[in-house]
């Protein structure tokens, strides 16, 4: 068996695309019922009649379609008749091999026309396989009778259907939507004949409820007057639920070819329809641009005030909620607007290209809605974003610092207030007035110890005041209560100083009359007070909160803590020495039989107090160790987050830069046809889009960094903001580059520019584009025009610059260059051509009537013209006459007037 599975691609010479195996183009229902008896009967009769309509030109015909083609002779003859070409000489032998060779020659010829014959081999045709024979004939019909049908922008089956719809649109009870049930009542066939030959059929006498009469009338008239053979039986069509589509298409294509050379009015109407369709489409694109631009600008105007709001929050939780709202805006609300902005630029460029190609005036958006206006507003939006994010991060740092300082203030104030409690009452008592000498001496020594303690607390008071001052400078929300508490502490401290000085003077006056008291008690008091103060300071430091931002800072705290622990043995020796003093007092008292009453008269610090505080210090040391180690682990985790983000950022950043450079290079280089470049660019765009998970991963890492309150990263110079901007610019650049190639294709197809011409234009442009930016200044452009054969004076060059640079930007793009070259070297639809087309429809009158427009044009385009045409006021005017001349020139703006 000969297998015809050749690739269904266009011929290398650039020929039109060829229909594939017809069975592949039918829907599943068609395929399953291909050999339904009713359908097979219709196909046999229709295909046989169609073949005979061509074979009779060679003086022969067939009777049985699967039998008469078995030897391949009449099949080759049929192909010669319908193609007008000579096939290889057939073999006249009667053997099976001769027949197979003849059929293979026919199939080779069909395949040579770009037709893909799936599973149809010469053996099946020679064996009389009905299914394969009908499929082969249908493929021939598609290729030689239907494929070349072209109506407006459609061809083949769709073109034939559109032709039928256009021709039968004015007729009642006719609605052609397909090639089966739409033809079952026969009215559509009669409408086609009446549209072209109204004298052959009285259409108003036909009835929709009498399909047999309608079908037979159309078949008989077509055979008698139009030389279209009868290819179907009316009874077969009426009695079938769904007539065979292939049979109907075959028969209807005969009508198309019979009437294909009809009125020039159809061509004229097509030209007008095309022009009006372009105008309507452009108006729709303009409206879409205005709405999209307005919506985007409104969104930007609503968003910027929110981003510029700098109202501070009082707490960290409220500020973090603001930051989360901002992240939601970045993730959810902004990305669709980025896409809208990119699509807006693409739509604007496409619209301008279509206007240039259709020789229409350039589109000027409403004031404030130019692409430059939108870009300016977008730049303001991004500036507001950056400022808003920086402000929030600074506010979080400030609130974090405030919380730490406020807690530290409360701790120190509480400790100080606890220490000062009762001190004023103690300093104002007059106990020394009735005391004995020893008691007075004890009171004096006790007061000296108190003064030592008071001096030791001076640093804490200064620290409390300094913290309060910093809270005020940082605008702490609860500053009034802090200030009140600080003021109370300072006033109390001043009072304690005055009272201390007053009591000392009183005791010193009394001391002159008293003897000194026990030196051991005094020694104990003097050493116990600073040691007690040291322990209190140690406990305060061990419980002090700390805040660090990196490993170096926590390691510094750990080092300081280790140094503190190294002083504990010496401190313990001091504690033991102080306790030894108290033990010596007890020993002397016991030895001398002295009964001690009360405690040490010089101090309230007891050995038990010292031991308890020492035990507390020993408990706090390991707790401090644990807290520092936990913070070290946290900082190590933060450092890991920094490294993780930096590793990915240092890959993504250069990748984005490389891709931007590659896109710039691709937009300048010429590799292959514009379609190849467009395919490559779209594949390149897809590869970029597929890189999006890396950006998403970075966003996730960045969110973890912000949640961990990490504000710096020494491992990379890239920030998430830089990478976001780079990514958005990359997507916009590749989309804009693709749009430029699409516009070049539109220009090439509309102007008939060959690939070689485009290549020559690009080579010339690149030669003078010294900086490889895709655009050039006026001097280089003048040199380019001279190199391409243009003779330029100053006036002519000024005229050309007005075309290629209407905005006076001082640079010329490649797209503007090829638009100019195509405008200068190719022909386009003009106002004169449209006027000539209207004149044909108006039967050479200088005006046209509304009913003529409705008869010749589609309803929507006819009404479009009627609504916009001014009444005709010439000397030959009639009631209702419309002026098509001024309407046609208005379509092309002032350039053609």
C-alpha positions in Angstrom: 0.0 0.0 0.0 1.3 3.5 -0.9 1.1 5.7 2.3 0.3 9.4 1.8 1.3 10.9 5.2 3.3 13.8 3.8 3.6 16.9 6.1 0.7 19.4 5.7 2.9 22.4 5.5 3.1 25.2 3.0 5.3 24.6 -0.1 8.7 26.1 0.1 7.7 28.5 -2.6 5.3 30.2 -0.2 2.1 28.8 -1.7 -1.3 28.9 0.1 -2.1 26.5 2.9 -3.8 23.3 1.6 -6.9 21.6 3.1 -6.0 18.4 5.1 -7.8 15.1 4.9 -11.4 16.1 4.8 -12.4 13.5 7.4 -10.0 15.3 9.9 -12.0 18.5 9.4 -15.4 17.1 10.2 -16.7 16.9 13.7 -17.1 13.5 15.5 -20.8 13.2 14.5 -19.9 13.5 10.8 -17.1 10.9 11.1 -19.2 8.3 12.8 -22.0 8.6 10.2 -19.8 8.8 7.1 -21.2 5.4 5.8 -24.8 6.0 7.0 -26.9 4.6 4.1 -28.8 7.9 3.5 -25.7 10.0 3.6 -23.7 7.5 1.4 -26.6 7.7 -1.1 -26.5 11.5 -1.2 -22.7 11.5 -1.5 -22.7 8.9 -4.3 -25.2 10.9 -6.4 -23.7 14.3 -5.7 -20.0 13.3 -6.2 -20.9 11.3 -9.3 -22.7 14.3 -10.8 -19.9 16.6 -9.9 -17.3 14.3 -11.5 -19.5 14.0 -14.7 -19.8 17.8 -14.9 -16.1 17.9 -15.5 -15.6 14.5 -17.3 -18.1 15.5 -20.0 -15.7 18.2 -21.1 -13.4 15.2 -22.1 -16.3 13.4 -23.7 -16.8 10.7 -21.0 -18.6 10.1 -17.7 -18.9 7.5 -14.9 -21.9 5.5 -13.8 -20.6 3.8 -10.6 -18.2 6.0 -8.6 -16.3 3.2 -6.8 -16.1 0.9 -9.9 -15.3 3.4 -12.7 -12.2 4.8 -10.9 -10.7 1.4 -10.0 -8.3 1.3 -13.0 -7.2 4.9 -12.3 -7.7 6.0 -15.9 -10.8 8.2 -15.4 -9.4 9.4 -12.1 -6.3 10.7 -13.8 -8.5 12.2 -16.6 -10.7 13.9 -14.0 -7.6 15.5 -12.4 -6.3 16.7 -15.8 -9.7 18.3 -16.6 -10.2 20.2 -13.3 -6.5 21.3 -13.0 -5.7 22.0 -16.6 -2.3 20.2 -16.1 -0.9 17.0 -17.7 -0.4 14.0 -15.5 2.2 11.2 -16.3 1.2 8.9 -19.0 -1.2 6.1 -17.6 -0.5 2.4 -18.0 -3.0 0.6 -20.3 -2.6 -2.9 -18.9 -5.5 -4.7 -17.3 -3.4 -6.3 -14.5 -3.9 -5.2 -10.8 -0.4 -3.8 -10.7 -1.2 -1.5 -13.7 -4.3 -0.2 -12.0 -2.4 0.4 -8.7 0.3 2.3 -10.6 -2.3 4.5 -12.3 -4.1 5.3 -9.0 -0.8 6.0 -7.3 0.0 8.5 -10.1 -3.3 10.3 -9.4 -2.6 10.2 -5.6 0.9 11.4 -6.1 -0.5 14.4 -8.0 -3.0 15.2 -5.3 -0.3 14.9 -2.6 1.9 17.2 -4.8 -0.7 19.9 -4.3 -0.1 19.9 -0.6 -3.1 17.6 0.3 -2.5 15.1 3.1 -4.4 11.8 2.3 -4.5 9.9 5.6 -5.0 6.1 5.3 -6.1 6.4 1.6 -4.0 4.0 -0.5 -4.1 2.9 -4.1 -5.1 -0.7 -3.1 -8.4 0.5 -1.4 -9.4 2.4 -4.6 -8.5 -0.5 -6.9 -10.5 -2.8 -4.6 -13.5 -0.6 -4.9 -13.6 0.5 -1.2 -16.6 2.9 -1.2 -15.6 4.7 2.0 -12.1 5.4 0.7 -13.3 6.4 -2.8 -15.8 8.8 -1.5 -13.2 10.3 0.9 -10.7 10.7 -2.0 -13.3 12.4 -4.2 -14.3 14.7 -1.3 -10.6 15.7 -0.9 -10.4 16.5 -4.6 -13.6 18.6 -4.4 -12.2 20.5 -1.3 -8.9 21.2 -3.0 -10.1 22.2 -6.5 -13.6 23.5 -6.0 -13.9 24.9 -2.5 -10.4 25.8 -1.2 -9.8 28.8 -3.6 -13.2 30.4 -2.6 -12.3 33.6 -0.8 -14.8 36.2 0.6 -13.4 39.2 2.5 -11.0 37.7 5.1 -12.3 34.2 5.0 -11.7 31.3 2.6 -12.7 27.7 1.7 -15.7 26.4 3.8 -16.0 29.6 5.9 -15.7 31.8 2.8 -18.4 29.8 1.0 -20.7 30.0 4.0 -20.1 33.8 4.3 -20.9 34.2 0.6 -24.1 32.3 1.0 -25.1 34.3 4.0 -24.3 37.6 2.3 -26.3 36.6 -0.8 -29.4 35.3 1.0 -29.5 37.9 3.8 -32.4 40.0 2.2 -34.7 37.0 1.8 -37.4 36.1 4.2 -37.4 32.6 5.8 -33.7 32.1 4.8 -31.1 31.8 7.6 -28.0 30.0 6.3 -25.9 28.9 9.3 -24.5 25.6 8.0 -24.4 23.3 5.0 -27.1 20.8 6.2 -30.4 21.7 7.8 -30.2 25.4 6.6 -30.8 24.1 3.0 -33.5 21.5 3.8 -36.5 23.6 2.8 -35.0 24.5 -0.6 -35.5 28.3 -0.1 -31.8 29.0 0.2 -31.1 27.4 -3.2 -33.9 29.5 -4.8 -32.7 32.7 -3.0 -29.1 32.2 -4.5 -30.6 31.9 -8.0 -33.0 34.8 -7.6 -30.2 37.1 -6.2 -28.2 36.7 -9.4 -30.9 35.8 -11.9 -34.2 37.2 -10.6 -36.0 36.6 -13.9 -35.7 32.8 -13.5 -37.6 32.4 -10.2 -40.7 34.1 -8.7 -39.4 33.9 -5.1 -42.6 35.3 -3.5 -44.6 32.3 -4.6 -42.4 29.8 -2.8 -43.7 28.4 0.5 -41.5 27.3 3.4 -43.9 24.3 4.1 -43.4 22.8 0.6 -39.7 21.8 0.5 -40.1 19.3 -2.3 -41.4 21.8 -4.7 -38.8 24.4 -3.6 -35.9 21.9 -4.0 -37.1 20.5 -7.4 -37.7 24.1 -8.7 -34.1 25.1 -7.8 -32.5 22.0 -9.2 -34.4 22.2 -12.5 -33.8 25.9 -13.0 -30.1 25.5 -12.2 -29.7 22.6 -14.6 -31.7 24.2 -17.4 -30.4 27.8 -17.3 -27.2 27.8 -15.2 -25.6 24.6 -16.6 -25.3 23.2 -13.1 -26.2 19.5 -13.2 -28.7 18.0 -10.8 -26.5 16.4 -8.1 -29.1 15.5 -5.4 -32.7 14.2 -5.2 -35.2 16.5 -3.3 -36.7 13.4 -1.6 -33.3 12.4 -0.2 -32.8 15.8 1.4 -36.4 16.1 2.7 -36.5 12.6 4.2 -33.1 12.9 5.9 -33.0 14.4 9.4 -29.7 16.0 8.6 -28.6 16.2 4.9 -25.1 15.3 4.1 -22.9 18.4 4.5 -20.3 17.3 1.9 -23.0 16.9 -0.7 -24.6 20.3 0.0 -21.2 22.0 0.0 -20.3 20.4 -3.4 -23.5 21.5 -5.0 -23.5 25.0 -3.5 -19.8 25.5 -4.7 -21.1 25.0 -8.3 -23.4 28.0 -7.7 -20.5 30.0 -6.4 -18.4 29.3 -9.5 -21.4 29.9 -11.8 -21.9 33.4 -10.3 -18.2 34.2 -9.4 -18.0 36.6 -12.3 -21.1 38.6 -11.3 -21.6 42.3 -10.6 -18.8 44.8 -10.0 -21.1 46.1 -7.3 -20.1 43.2 -5.0 -16.4 44.1 -5.3 -17.3 47.7 -4.7 -19.4 46.8 -1.7 -16.6 44.7 -0.3 -14.2 47.6 -0.6 -16.6 49.9 1.3 -17.3 47.2 3.9 -13.6 46.8 4.5 -13.0 50.5 4.8 -16.0 50.9 7.2 -14.9 47.9 9.2 -11.5 49.4 9.7 -13.0 52.7 10.8 -15.5 51.0 13.2 -12.7 48.9 14.7 -10.5 51.9 15.2 -13.3 53.8 16.9 -13.8 50.9 19.2 -10.1 50.7 20.0 -10.1 54.4 20.8 -13.0 54.0 23.2 -11.4 51.1 24.9 -8.1 53.0 25.3 -9.9 56.0 26.8 -11.8 53.9 29.3 -8.7 51.8 30.3 -6.6 54.9 30.6 -9.2 56.7 32.7 -9.7 53.7 35.0 -6.0 53.3 35.5 -5.4 57.0 36.2 -8.4 57.0 38.6 -6.9 54.1 40.5 -3.5 55.8 40.7 -5.1 59.0 42.0 -6.9 57.1 44.6 -3.9 55.1 45.7 -1.2 57.9 46.0 -3.0 59.7 48.9 -3.1 56.4 50.8 0.7 55.9 50.2 1.4 59.5 51.2 -0.4 59.2 54.5 2.2 59.5 57.3 -0.1 59.4 60.3 2.0 57.5 62.9 0.6 54.7 65.1 1.1 54.4 68.8 1.9 50.7 69.0 4.0 48.2 67.2 1.0 46.0 66.4 -0.8 48.8 64.7 2.3 49.7 62.6 2.8 46.0 61.6 -0.8 45.9 60.5 -0.1 48.9 58.2 3.0 47.0 56.8 0.8 43.9 56.2 -1.8 46.0 54.4 1.0 47.4 52.2 2.3 43.9 51.4 -1.3 43.0 50.4 -1.3 46.0 48.1 2.0 44.8 46.5 0.9 41.2 46.1 -2.8 41.6 45.2 -3.8 45.0 44.0 -0.8 46.3 42.1 0.2 43.3 39.8 -3.1 43.5 37.8 -2.6 47.3 37.3 1.0 46.6 36.0 -0.6 44.3 33.4 -3.2 46.9 32.5 -0.5 49.6 32.0 1.5 47.3 29.8 -1.7 46.3 27.8 -2.6 50.0 27.5 0.8 50.8 25.8 0.4 47.8 23.5 -3.2 48.8 22.5 -2.0 52.4 21.9 0.9 51.3 19.6 -1.3 48.7 17.8 -4.0 51.4 17.2 -1.5 53.9 15.9 -0.1 51.3 13.6 -3.5 50.3 12.2 -4.3 54.0 11.7 -1.1 54.5 9.8 -1.7 51.4 7.7 -5.3 52.4 6.9 -4.1 55.9 6.0 -6.1 57.5 8.9 -5.0 60.4 11.1 -3.1 59.5 14.2 -5.1 59.0 17.4 -4.7 61.7 20.0 -6.1 60.7 23.4 -8.0 63.1 25.6 -6.0 65.7 27.6 -4.2 64.0 30.5 -4.6 60.5 29.1 -1.5 60.2 26.9 0.9 57.3 27.5 3.4 59.8 28.8 0.8 61.1 31.3 0.1 57.6 32.5 3.9 56.9 32.8 4.3 60.1 34.8 1.5 59.2 37.1 2.9 55.7 37.4 6.3 57.1 38.3 4.7 59.2 41.0 2.9 56.1 42.3 6.2 54.2 42.6 7.9 57.1 44.3 5.1 57.2 46.8 5.4 53.5 47.3 9.1 53.7 48.1 8.7 56.6 50.5 5.8 54.9 52.2 7.7 51.7 52.8 10.8 53.5 54.1 8.6 55.5 56.4 6.9 52.4 57.8 10.3 50.6 58.4 11.6 53.7 60.2 8.5 53.9 62.3 8.8 50.3 63.2 12.4 50.8 64.3 11.3 53.9 66.3 8.4 52.0 68.0 10.7 49.1 68.8 13.2 51.5 70.4 10.4 53.2 72.3 9.0 50.0 73.7 12.5 48.9 74.9 13.2 52.3 76.5 9.7 52.5 78.1 10.2 49.1 79.7 13.7 50.0 80.9 12.3 53.2 82.3 9.6 51.4 84.3 12.1 48.8 85.7 14.6 51.4 86.9 11.9 53.7 88.2 10.3 50.8 90.1 13.7 49.8 91.7 14.4 53.5 92.6 11.0 54.1 94.1 11.3 50.9 96.1 14.6 52.1 97.4 13.4 55.6 98.3 10.3 54.3 100.1 10.5 55.6 103.7 13.8 57.4 103.3 12.3 60.9 103.9 10.7 59.7 107.1 14.0 58.2 108.2 15.9 61.4 107.5 13.4 63.7 109.3 13.3 61.8 112.6 14.9 63.4 115.7 16.1 60.2 117.4 19.5 61.5 118.1 18.2 64.1 120.5 17.5 61.6 123.3 20.1 59.0 122.2 23.2 58.0 124.2 26.7 58.7 123.0 27.0 55.2 121.5 23.6 55.5 119.9 24.5 58.9 118.4 27.7 57.6 117.0 25.8 54.7 115.6 23.3 57.1 114.0 26.2 59.0 112.5 27.8 56.0 111.1 24.5 54.8 109.8 24.0 58.1 108.1 27.4 57.9 106.5 26.4 54.5 105.1 23.2 56.0 103.9 25.1 58.8 102.1 27.3 56.2 100.4 24.1 54.3 99.3 22.6 57.6 98.2 25.6 58.4 96.1 25.5 55.0 94.5 21.9 55.6 93.5 22.8 58.9 91.8 23.7 57.0 88.5 20.3 55.3 88.5 18.4 58.7 88.8 20.5 60.2 86.0 19.7 57.1 83.9 16.0 57.5 84.6 16.1 61.1 83.5 18.1 60.4 80.4 15.7 57.6 79.3 12.7 60.0 79.9 14.4 62.6 77.8 15.0 60.2 74.9 11.4 59.0 75.1 10.3 62.6 74.7 12.7 63.2 71.7 11.3 60.0 70.0 7.7 61.3 70.5 6.6 58.4 72.8 2.8 58.3 72.9 2.7 58.0 76.7 5.3 60.7 77.4 3.0 62.7 79.8 2.9 59.8 82.3 6.6 59.2 81.9 7.4 62.9 82.4 5.2 63.0 85.5 6.8 60.0 87.1 10.3 61.2 86.2 9.5 64.7 87.7 8.3 63.1 90.9 11.5 61.0 91.2 13.7 64.0 90.6 11.9 66.2 93.1 12.0 63.4 95.6 15.8 62.9 94.9 16.4 66.7 95.5 14.5 66.5 98.7 16.5 63.4 99.9 19.7 65.4 99.2 18.6 68.3 101.2 17.4 66.1 104.1 20.6 64.1 104.0 22.7 67.1 104.3 20.6 68.6 107.1 20.7 65.3 109.2 24.4 65.0 108.7 25.0 68.5 110.1 22.8 67.6 113.1 24.7 64.4 113.8 28.1 66.0 113.4 27.2 68.6 116.0 26.1 65.9 118.4 29.2 63.6 117.6 31.5 66.1 119.2 29.9 65.1 122.5 29.9 61.3 122.0 32.4 58.6 121.8 33.0 56.5 118.8 31.1 53.2 118.6 32.2 49.8 117.7 34.6 49.9 114.7 33.6 46.4 113.6 30.0 47.4 113.1 31.2 50.5 111.2 33.5 48.4 109.1 30.7 46.0 108.3 28.3 48.8 107.3 30.9 50.5 105.1 31.8 47.3 103.2 28.3 45.9 103.1 26.6 48.9 101.6 28.7 49.1 98.4 28.7 45.3 98.1 25.0 45.3 98.4 24.7 48.1 95.9 27.0 46.1 93.5 24.8 43.1 93.9 21.7 45.2 93.2 23.4 46.6 90.2 24.4 43.1 89.1 20.9 41.8 89.5 19.6 44.8 87.6 22.1 44.3 84.8 21.3 40.5 84.7 17.6 41.3 84.3 18.1 44.2 81.9 16.4 43.8 78.5 18.7 44.0 75.5 18.1 44.5 71.7 20.6 43.6 69.0 20.5 43.5 65.2 23.4 41.3 64.3 25.7 38.5 65.5 28.5 40.9 66.3 26.3 42.8 68.8 25.1 39.7 70.6 28.6 38.3 70.7 29.7 41.6 72.3 27.1 41.1 75.0 28.1 37.5 75.6 31.8 38.6 75.9 30.8 41.3 78.5 28.7 38.7 80.4 31.7 36.3 80.4 33.9 39.1 81.8 31.2 39.7 84.5 31.3 36.0 85.4 35.0 36.2 85.8 34.6 38.8 88.6 32.3 36.5 90.6 35.1 34.7 92.5 36.5 38.0 93.8 33.0 39.2 94.7 32.5 36.0 96.6 35.7 36.6 98.6 34.4 40.1 99.4 31.1 38.6 100.6 32.9 36.1 102.8 35.0 38.9 104.2 31.9 41.0 105.0 30.3 38.0 106.7 33.5 37.4 108.6 33.2 40.9 110.1 29.8 40.1 111.4 31.1 36.7 112.7 33.9 38.6 114.5 31.3 40.9 116.2 29.4 37.9 117.4 32.6 36.2 118.6 33.7 39.3 120.6 30.2 39.8 122.1 30.1 36.2 123.1 33.6 36.2 124.4 33.0 39.4 126.5 29.5 38.4 127.6 28.0 41.3 125.7 24.3 41.0 124.9 23.5 42.6 121.6 20.2 44.2 121.2 18.8 44.7 117.7 20.9 44.7 114.6 23.8 46.7 113.4 23.1 50.3 114.2 25.0 51.6 111.2 23.2 49.6 108.4 20.0 47.8 107.6 21.9 45.3 105.5 22.0 42.0 107.3 24.1 39.0 106.5 21.0 37.2 105.4 20.1 40.0 103.0 23.6 39.7 101.5 23.3 35.9 101.2 19.8 36.1 99.7 20.9 38.6 97.1 24.1 36.6 96.4 21.9 33.5 95.8 19.7 35.6 93.5 22.8 36.7 91.5 23.9 33.1 91.2 20.4 32.2 89.9 20.3 35.0 87.4 23.7 34.2 85.9 22.6 31.0 84.1 19.3 32.6 83.2 21.2 35.4 81.5 23.4 32.8 79.8 20.3 31.1 78.4 18.8 34.4 77.2 22.0 35.4 75.4 22.3 32.0 73.8 18.7 32.2 72.6 19.4 35.6 71.1 22.6 34.3 69.5 20.5 31.5 67.9 18.0 34.1 66.7 20.7 36.3 65.2 22.3 33.2 63.5 18.9 32.4 62.0 18.5 36.0 60.8 22.0 35.8 59.3 20.9 32.6 57.5 17.9 34.5 56.1 20.2 37.2 54.9 22.5 34.8 53.2 19.5 32.8 51.7 18.0 36.0 50.2 21.4 37.3 49.1 22.3 34.0 47.3 19.0 34.1 45.3 19.1 37.9 44.7 22.7 37.7 43.4 21.4 35.2 40.8 18.1 36.9 39.9 19.6 40.4 39.6 22.3 39.6 37.0 19.8 37.3 35.3 17.3 40.2 34.8 20.1 42.4 33.6 21.3 39.8 31.1 17.8 39.3 29.8 17.3 43.0 29.3 20.5 43.2 27.3 19.5 40.1 25.3 16.1 41.6 24.5 17.8 44.8 23.3 20.2 42.8 21.1 17.3 40.7 19.7 15.3 43.8 18.8 18.2 45.0 16.6 19.5 41.8 15.1 17.8 40.2 12.1 17.4 36.4 12.3 14.9 34.8 10.1 11.5 36.1 9.0 9.3 38.4 11.1 7.2 35.4 11.9 10.3 33.5 13.0 11.3 36.4 15.1 7.8 36.7 16.6 7.8 33.0 17.5 11.3 33.2 19.0 10.3 36.3 21.0 7.2 34.6 22.3 9.2 31.5 23.3 11.7 33.9 24.9 8.8 35.6 26.7 7.5 32.3 27.9 10.9 31.4 29.2 10.9 34.7 31.2 7.4 34.0 32.5 8.6 30.5 33.6 11.3 32.3 35.7 8.5 33.9 37.8 8.8 31.2 40.6 12.3 32.5 41.3 10.8 36.0 41.9 8.1 34.5 44.1 10.7 32.6 46.1 12.6 35.9 46.6 9.3 37.6 47.7 8.8 34.8 50.2 12.4 35.2 51.5 12.0 38.9 51.7 8.8 38.6 53.7 10.5 36.3 56.2 13.3 38.9 56.5 10.8 41.7 57.2 8.9 39.6 59.6 12.1 39.0 61.5 12.7 42.8 61.5 16.0 42.5 59.6 16.8 45.9 58.2 20.2 45.4 56.5 22.0 42.7 54.4 25.7 43.0 53.9 25.8 39.9 51.6 24.1 41.6 48.6 23.7 45.0 47.0 20.2 44.0 45.6 17.0 45.0 47.4 13.6 43.5 46.7 12.4 46.9 45.5 15.2 47.0 42.8 14.4 43.4 41.7 10.7 44.1 41.5 11.3 47.2 39.3 13.8 45.2 37.2 11.3 42.3 36.8 8.4 44.7 35.8 10.7 46.5 33.3 11.7 43.1 31.8 8.1 42.0 31.3 7.2 45.4 29.8 10.2 45.4 27.5 9.6 41.9 26.0 5.9 42.7 25.5 6.8 46.0 23.8 9.3 44.2 21.5 6.8 41.6 20.5 4.3 44.4 19.8 6.8 46.1 17.5 7.4 42.8 15.5 3.5 42.4 15.2 3.2 45.9 13.9 6.0 45.3 11.4 4.0 42.2 10.2 0.9 44.3 9.9 2.8 46.9 7.9 4.4 44.2 5.7 1.1 42.4 5.0 -0.9 45.6 4.5 1.7 47.2 2.2 2.8 44.1 0.4 6.4 44.5 1.5 8.6 41.4 0.8 10.8 39.8 3.4 13.8 40.8 1.3 12.7 44.4 1.4 12.3 44.3 5.2 15.7 42.7 5.5 17.2 45.5 3.4 15.4 48.1 5.5 16.6 46.6 8.7 20.2 46.3 7.4 20.3 49.9 6.3 18.7 51.1 9.6 21.2 49.1 11.7 24.1 50.5 9.7 23.3 54.0 10.7 22.0 53.1 14.2 25.5 53.6 15.7 24.5 53.2 19.3 22.3 50.1 18.6 19.4 51.6 20.5 16.7 50.9 17.8 16.4 54.7 17.1 18.6 57.4 15.6 18.9 61.2 15.6 18.0 63.5 12.6 21.5 63.6 11.2 21.9 59.8 11.0 18.4 59.5 9.6 19.2 62.0 6.8 22.2 59.9 6.0 20.1 56.8 5.9 17.5 58.4 3.5 20.3 59.5 1.2 21.8 56.0 1.3 18.4 54.5 0.3 18.2 56.6 -2.8 16.2 59.6 -1.6 17.2 63.0 -2.9 16.7 65.5 -0.1 16.5 69.2 0.2 15.8 70.9 3.5 12.1 71.3 2.7 11.7 67.7 1.7 13.6 66.5 4.7 11.4 68.6 7.0 8.3 67.1 5.4 9.6 63.6 6.0 10.5 64.4 9.6 6.9 65.6 10.1 5.7 62.2 9.0 8.2 59.9 10.9 8.5 62.2 14.0 5.1 63.9 14.5 5.8 64.6 18.2 9.2 66.4 17.4 11.0 64.0 19.8 14.2 64.4 17.7 14.6 60.6 17.1 13.3 58.1 14.5 12.4 54.5 15.3 12.7 51.6 12.9 8.9 51.2 12.8 8.5 54.8 11.7 11.2 54.3 9.1 9.5 51.2 7.5 6.1 53.0 7.7 7.6 55.9 5.7 9.3 53.6 3.2 6.1 51.5 2.7 4.0 54.7 2.4 6.3 56.0 -0.3 6.6 52.7 -2.3 3.2 51.0 -2.0 -0.4 51.8 -2.7 -3.2 52.0 -0.2 -6.9 52.6 -0.1 -7.6 56.3 -0.8 -10.6 58.5 -0.6 -10.8 58.5 -4.4 -11.0 54.7 -4.5 -13.8 54.7 -1.9 -15.7 57.4 -3.8 -15.4 55.3 -7.0 -16.8 52.3 -5.1 -19.8 54.3 -3.9 -20.3 55.6 -7.4 -20.6 52.0 -8.7 -23.2 51.2 -6.0 -25.1 54.4 -6.9 -25.3 53.5 -10.6 -23.0 56.4 -11.5 -25.1 59.0 -9.7 -23.4 61.7 -7.6 -25.5 60.7 -4.6 -26.8 57.4 -3.1 -30.1 56.4 -1.6 -30.5 54.7 1.8 -32.2 51.7 0.3 -29.3 51.2 -2.1 -26.9 51.1 0.9 -29.1 48.7 2.8 -29.3 46.4 -0.3 -25.6 46.3 -1.0 -24.0 46.5 2.4 -24.4 44.5 5.6 -27.1 46.0 8.0 -24.7 47.4 10.6 -22.4 49.0 8.1 -25.3 50.3 6.0 -26.7 52.1 9.1 -23.2 53.3 10.0 -23.1 55.1 6.6 -26.6 56.4 6.7 -26.1 57.9 10.2 -22.9 59.8 9.1 -23.7 60.9 5.5 -24.9 64.4 5.0 -27.9 65.1 2.8 -26.9 65.6 -0.9 -27.5 69.2 -2.1 -26.4 69.1 -5.7 -28.5 70.2 -8.6 -29.7 66.6 -9.3 -30.7 66.0 -5.7 -33.7 63.8 -4.8 -35.5 63.5 -1.5 -33.5 61.3 0.8 -30.3 61.5 -1.3 -27.1 61.2 0.6 -23.6 62.7 -0.1 -21.1 59.9 -0.3 -18.3 62.0 -1.6 -17.8 64.2 1.6 -18.3 61.1 3.7 -15.5 59.2 1.9 -13.0 62.1 2.2 -13.8 62.5 5.9 -12.9 58.9 6.5 -9.2 59.8 5.6 -9.0 63.0 7.5 -7.5 66.3 6.1 -4.6 64.5 4.4 -6.7 63.6 1.4 -8.9 66.7 1.2 
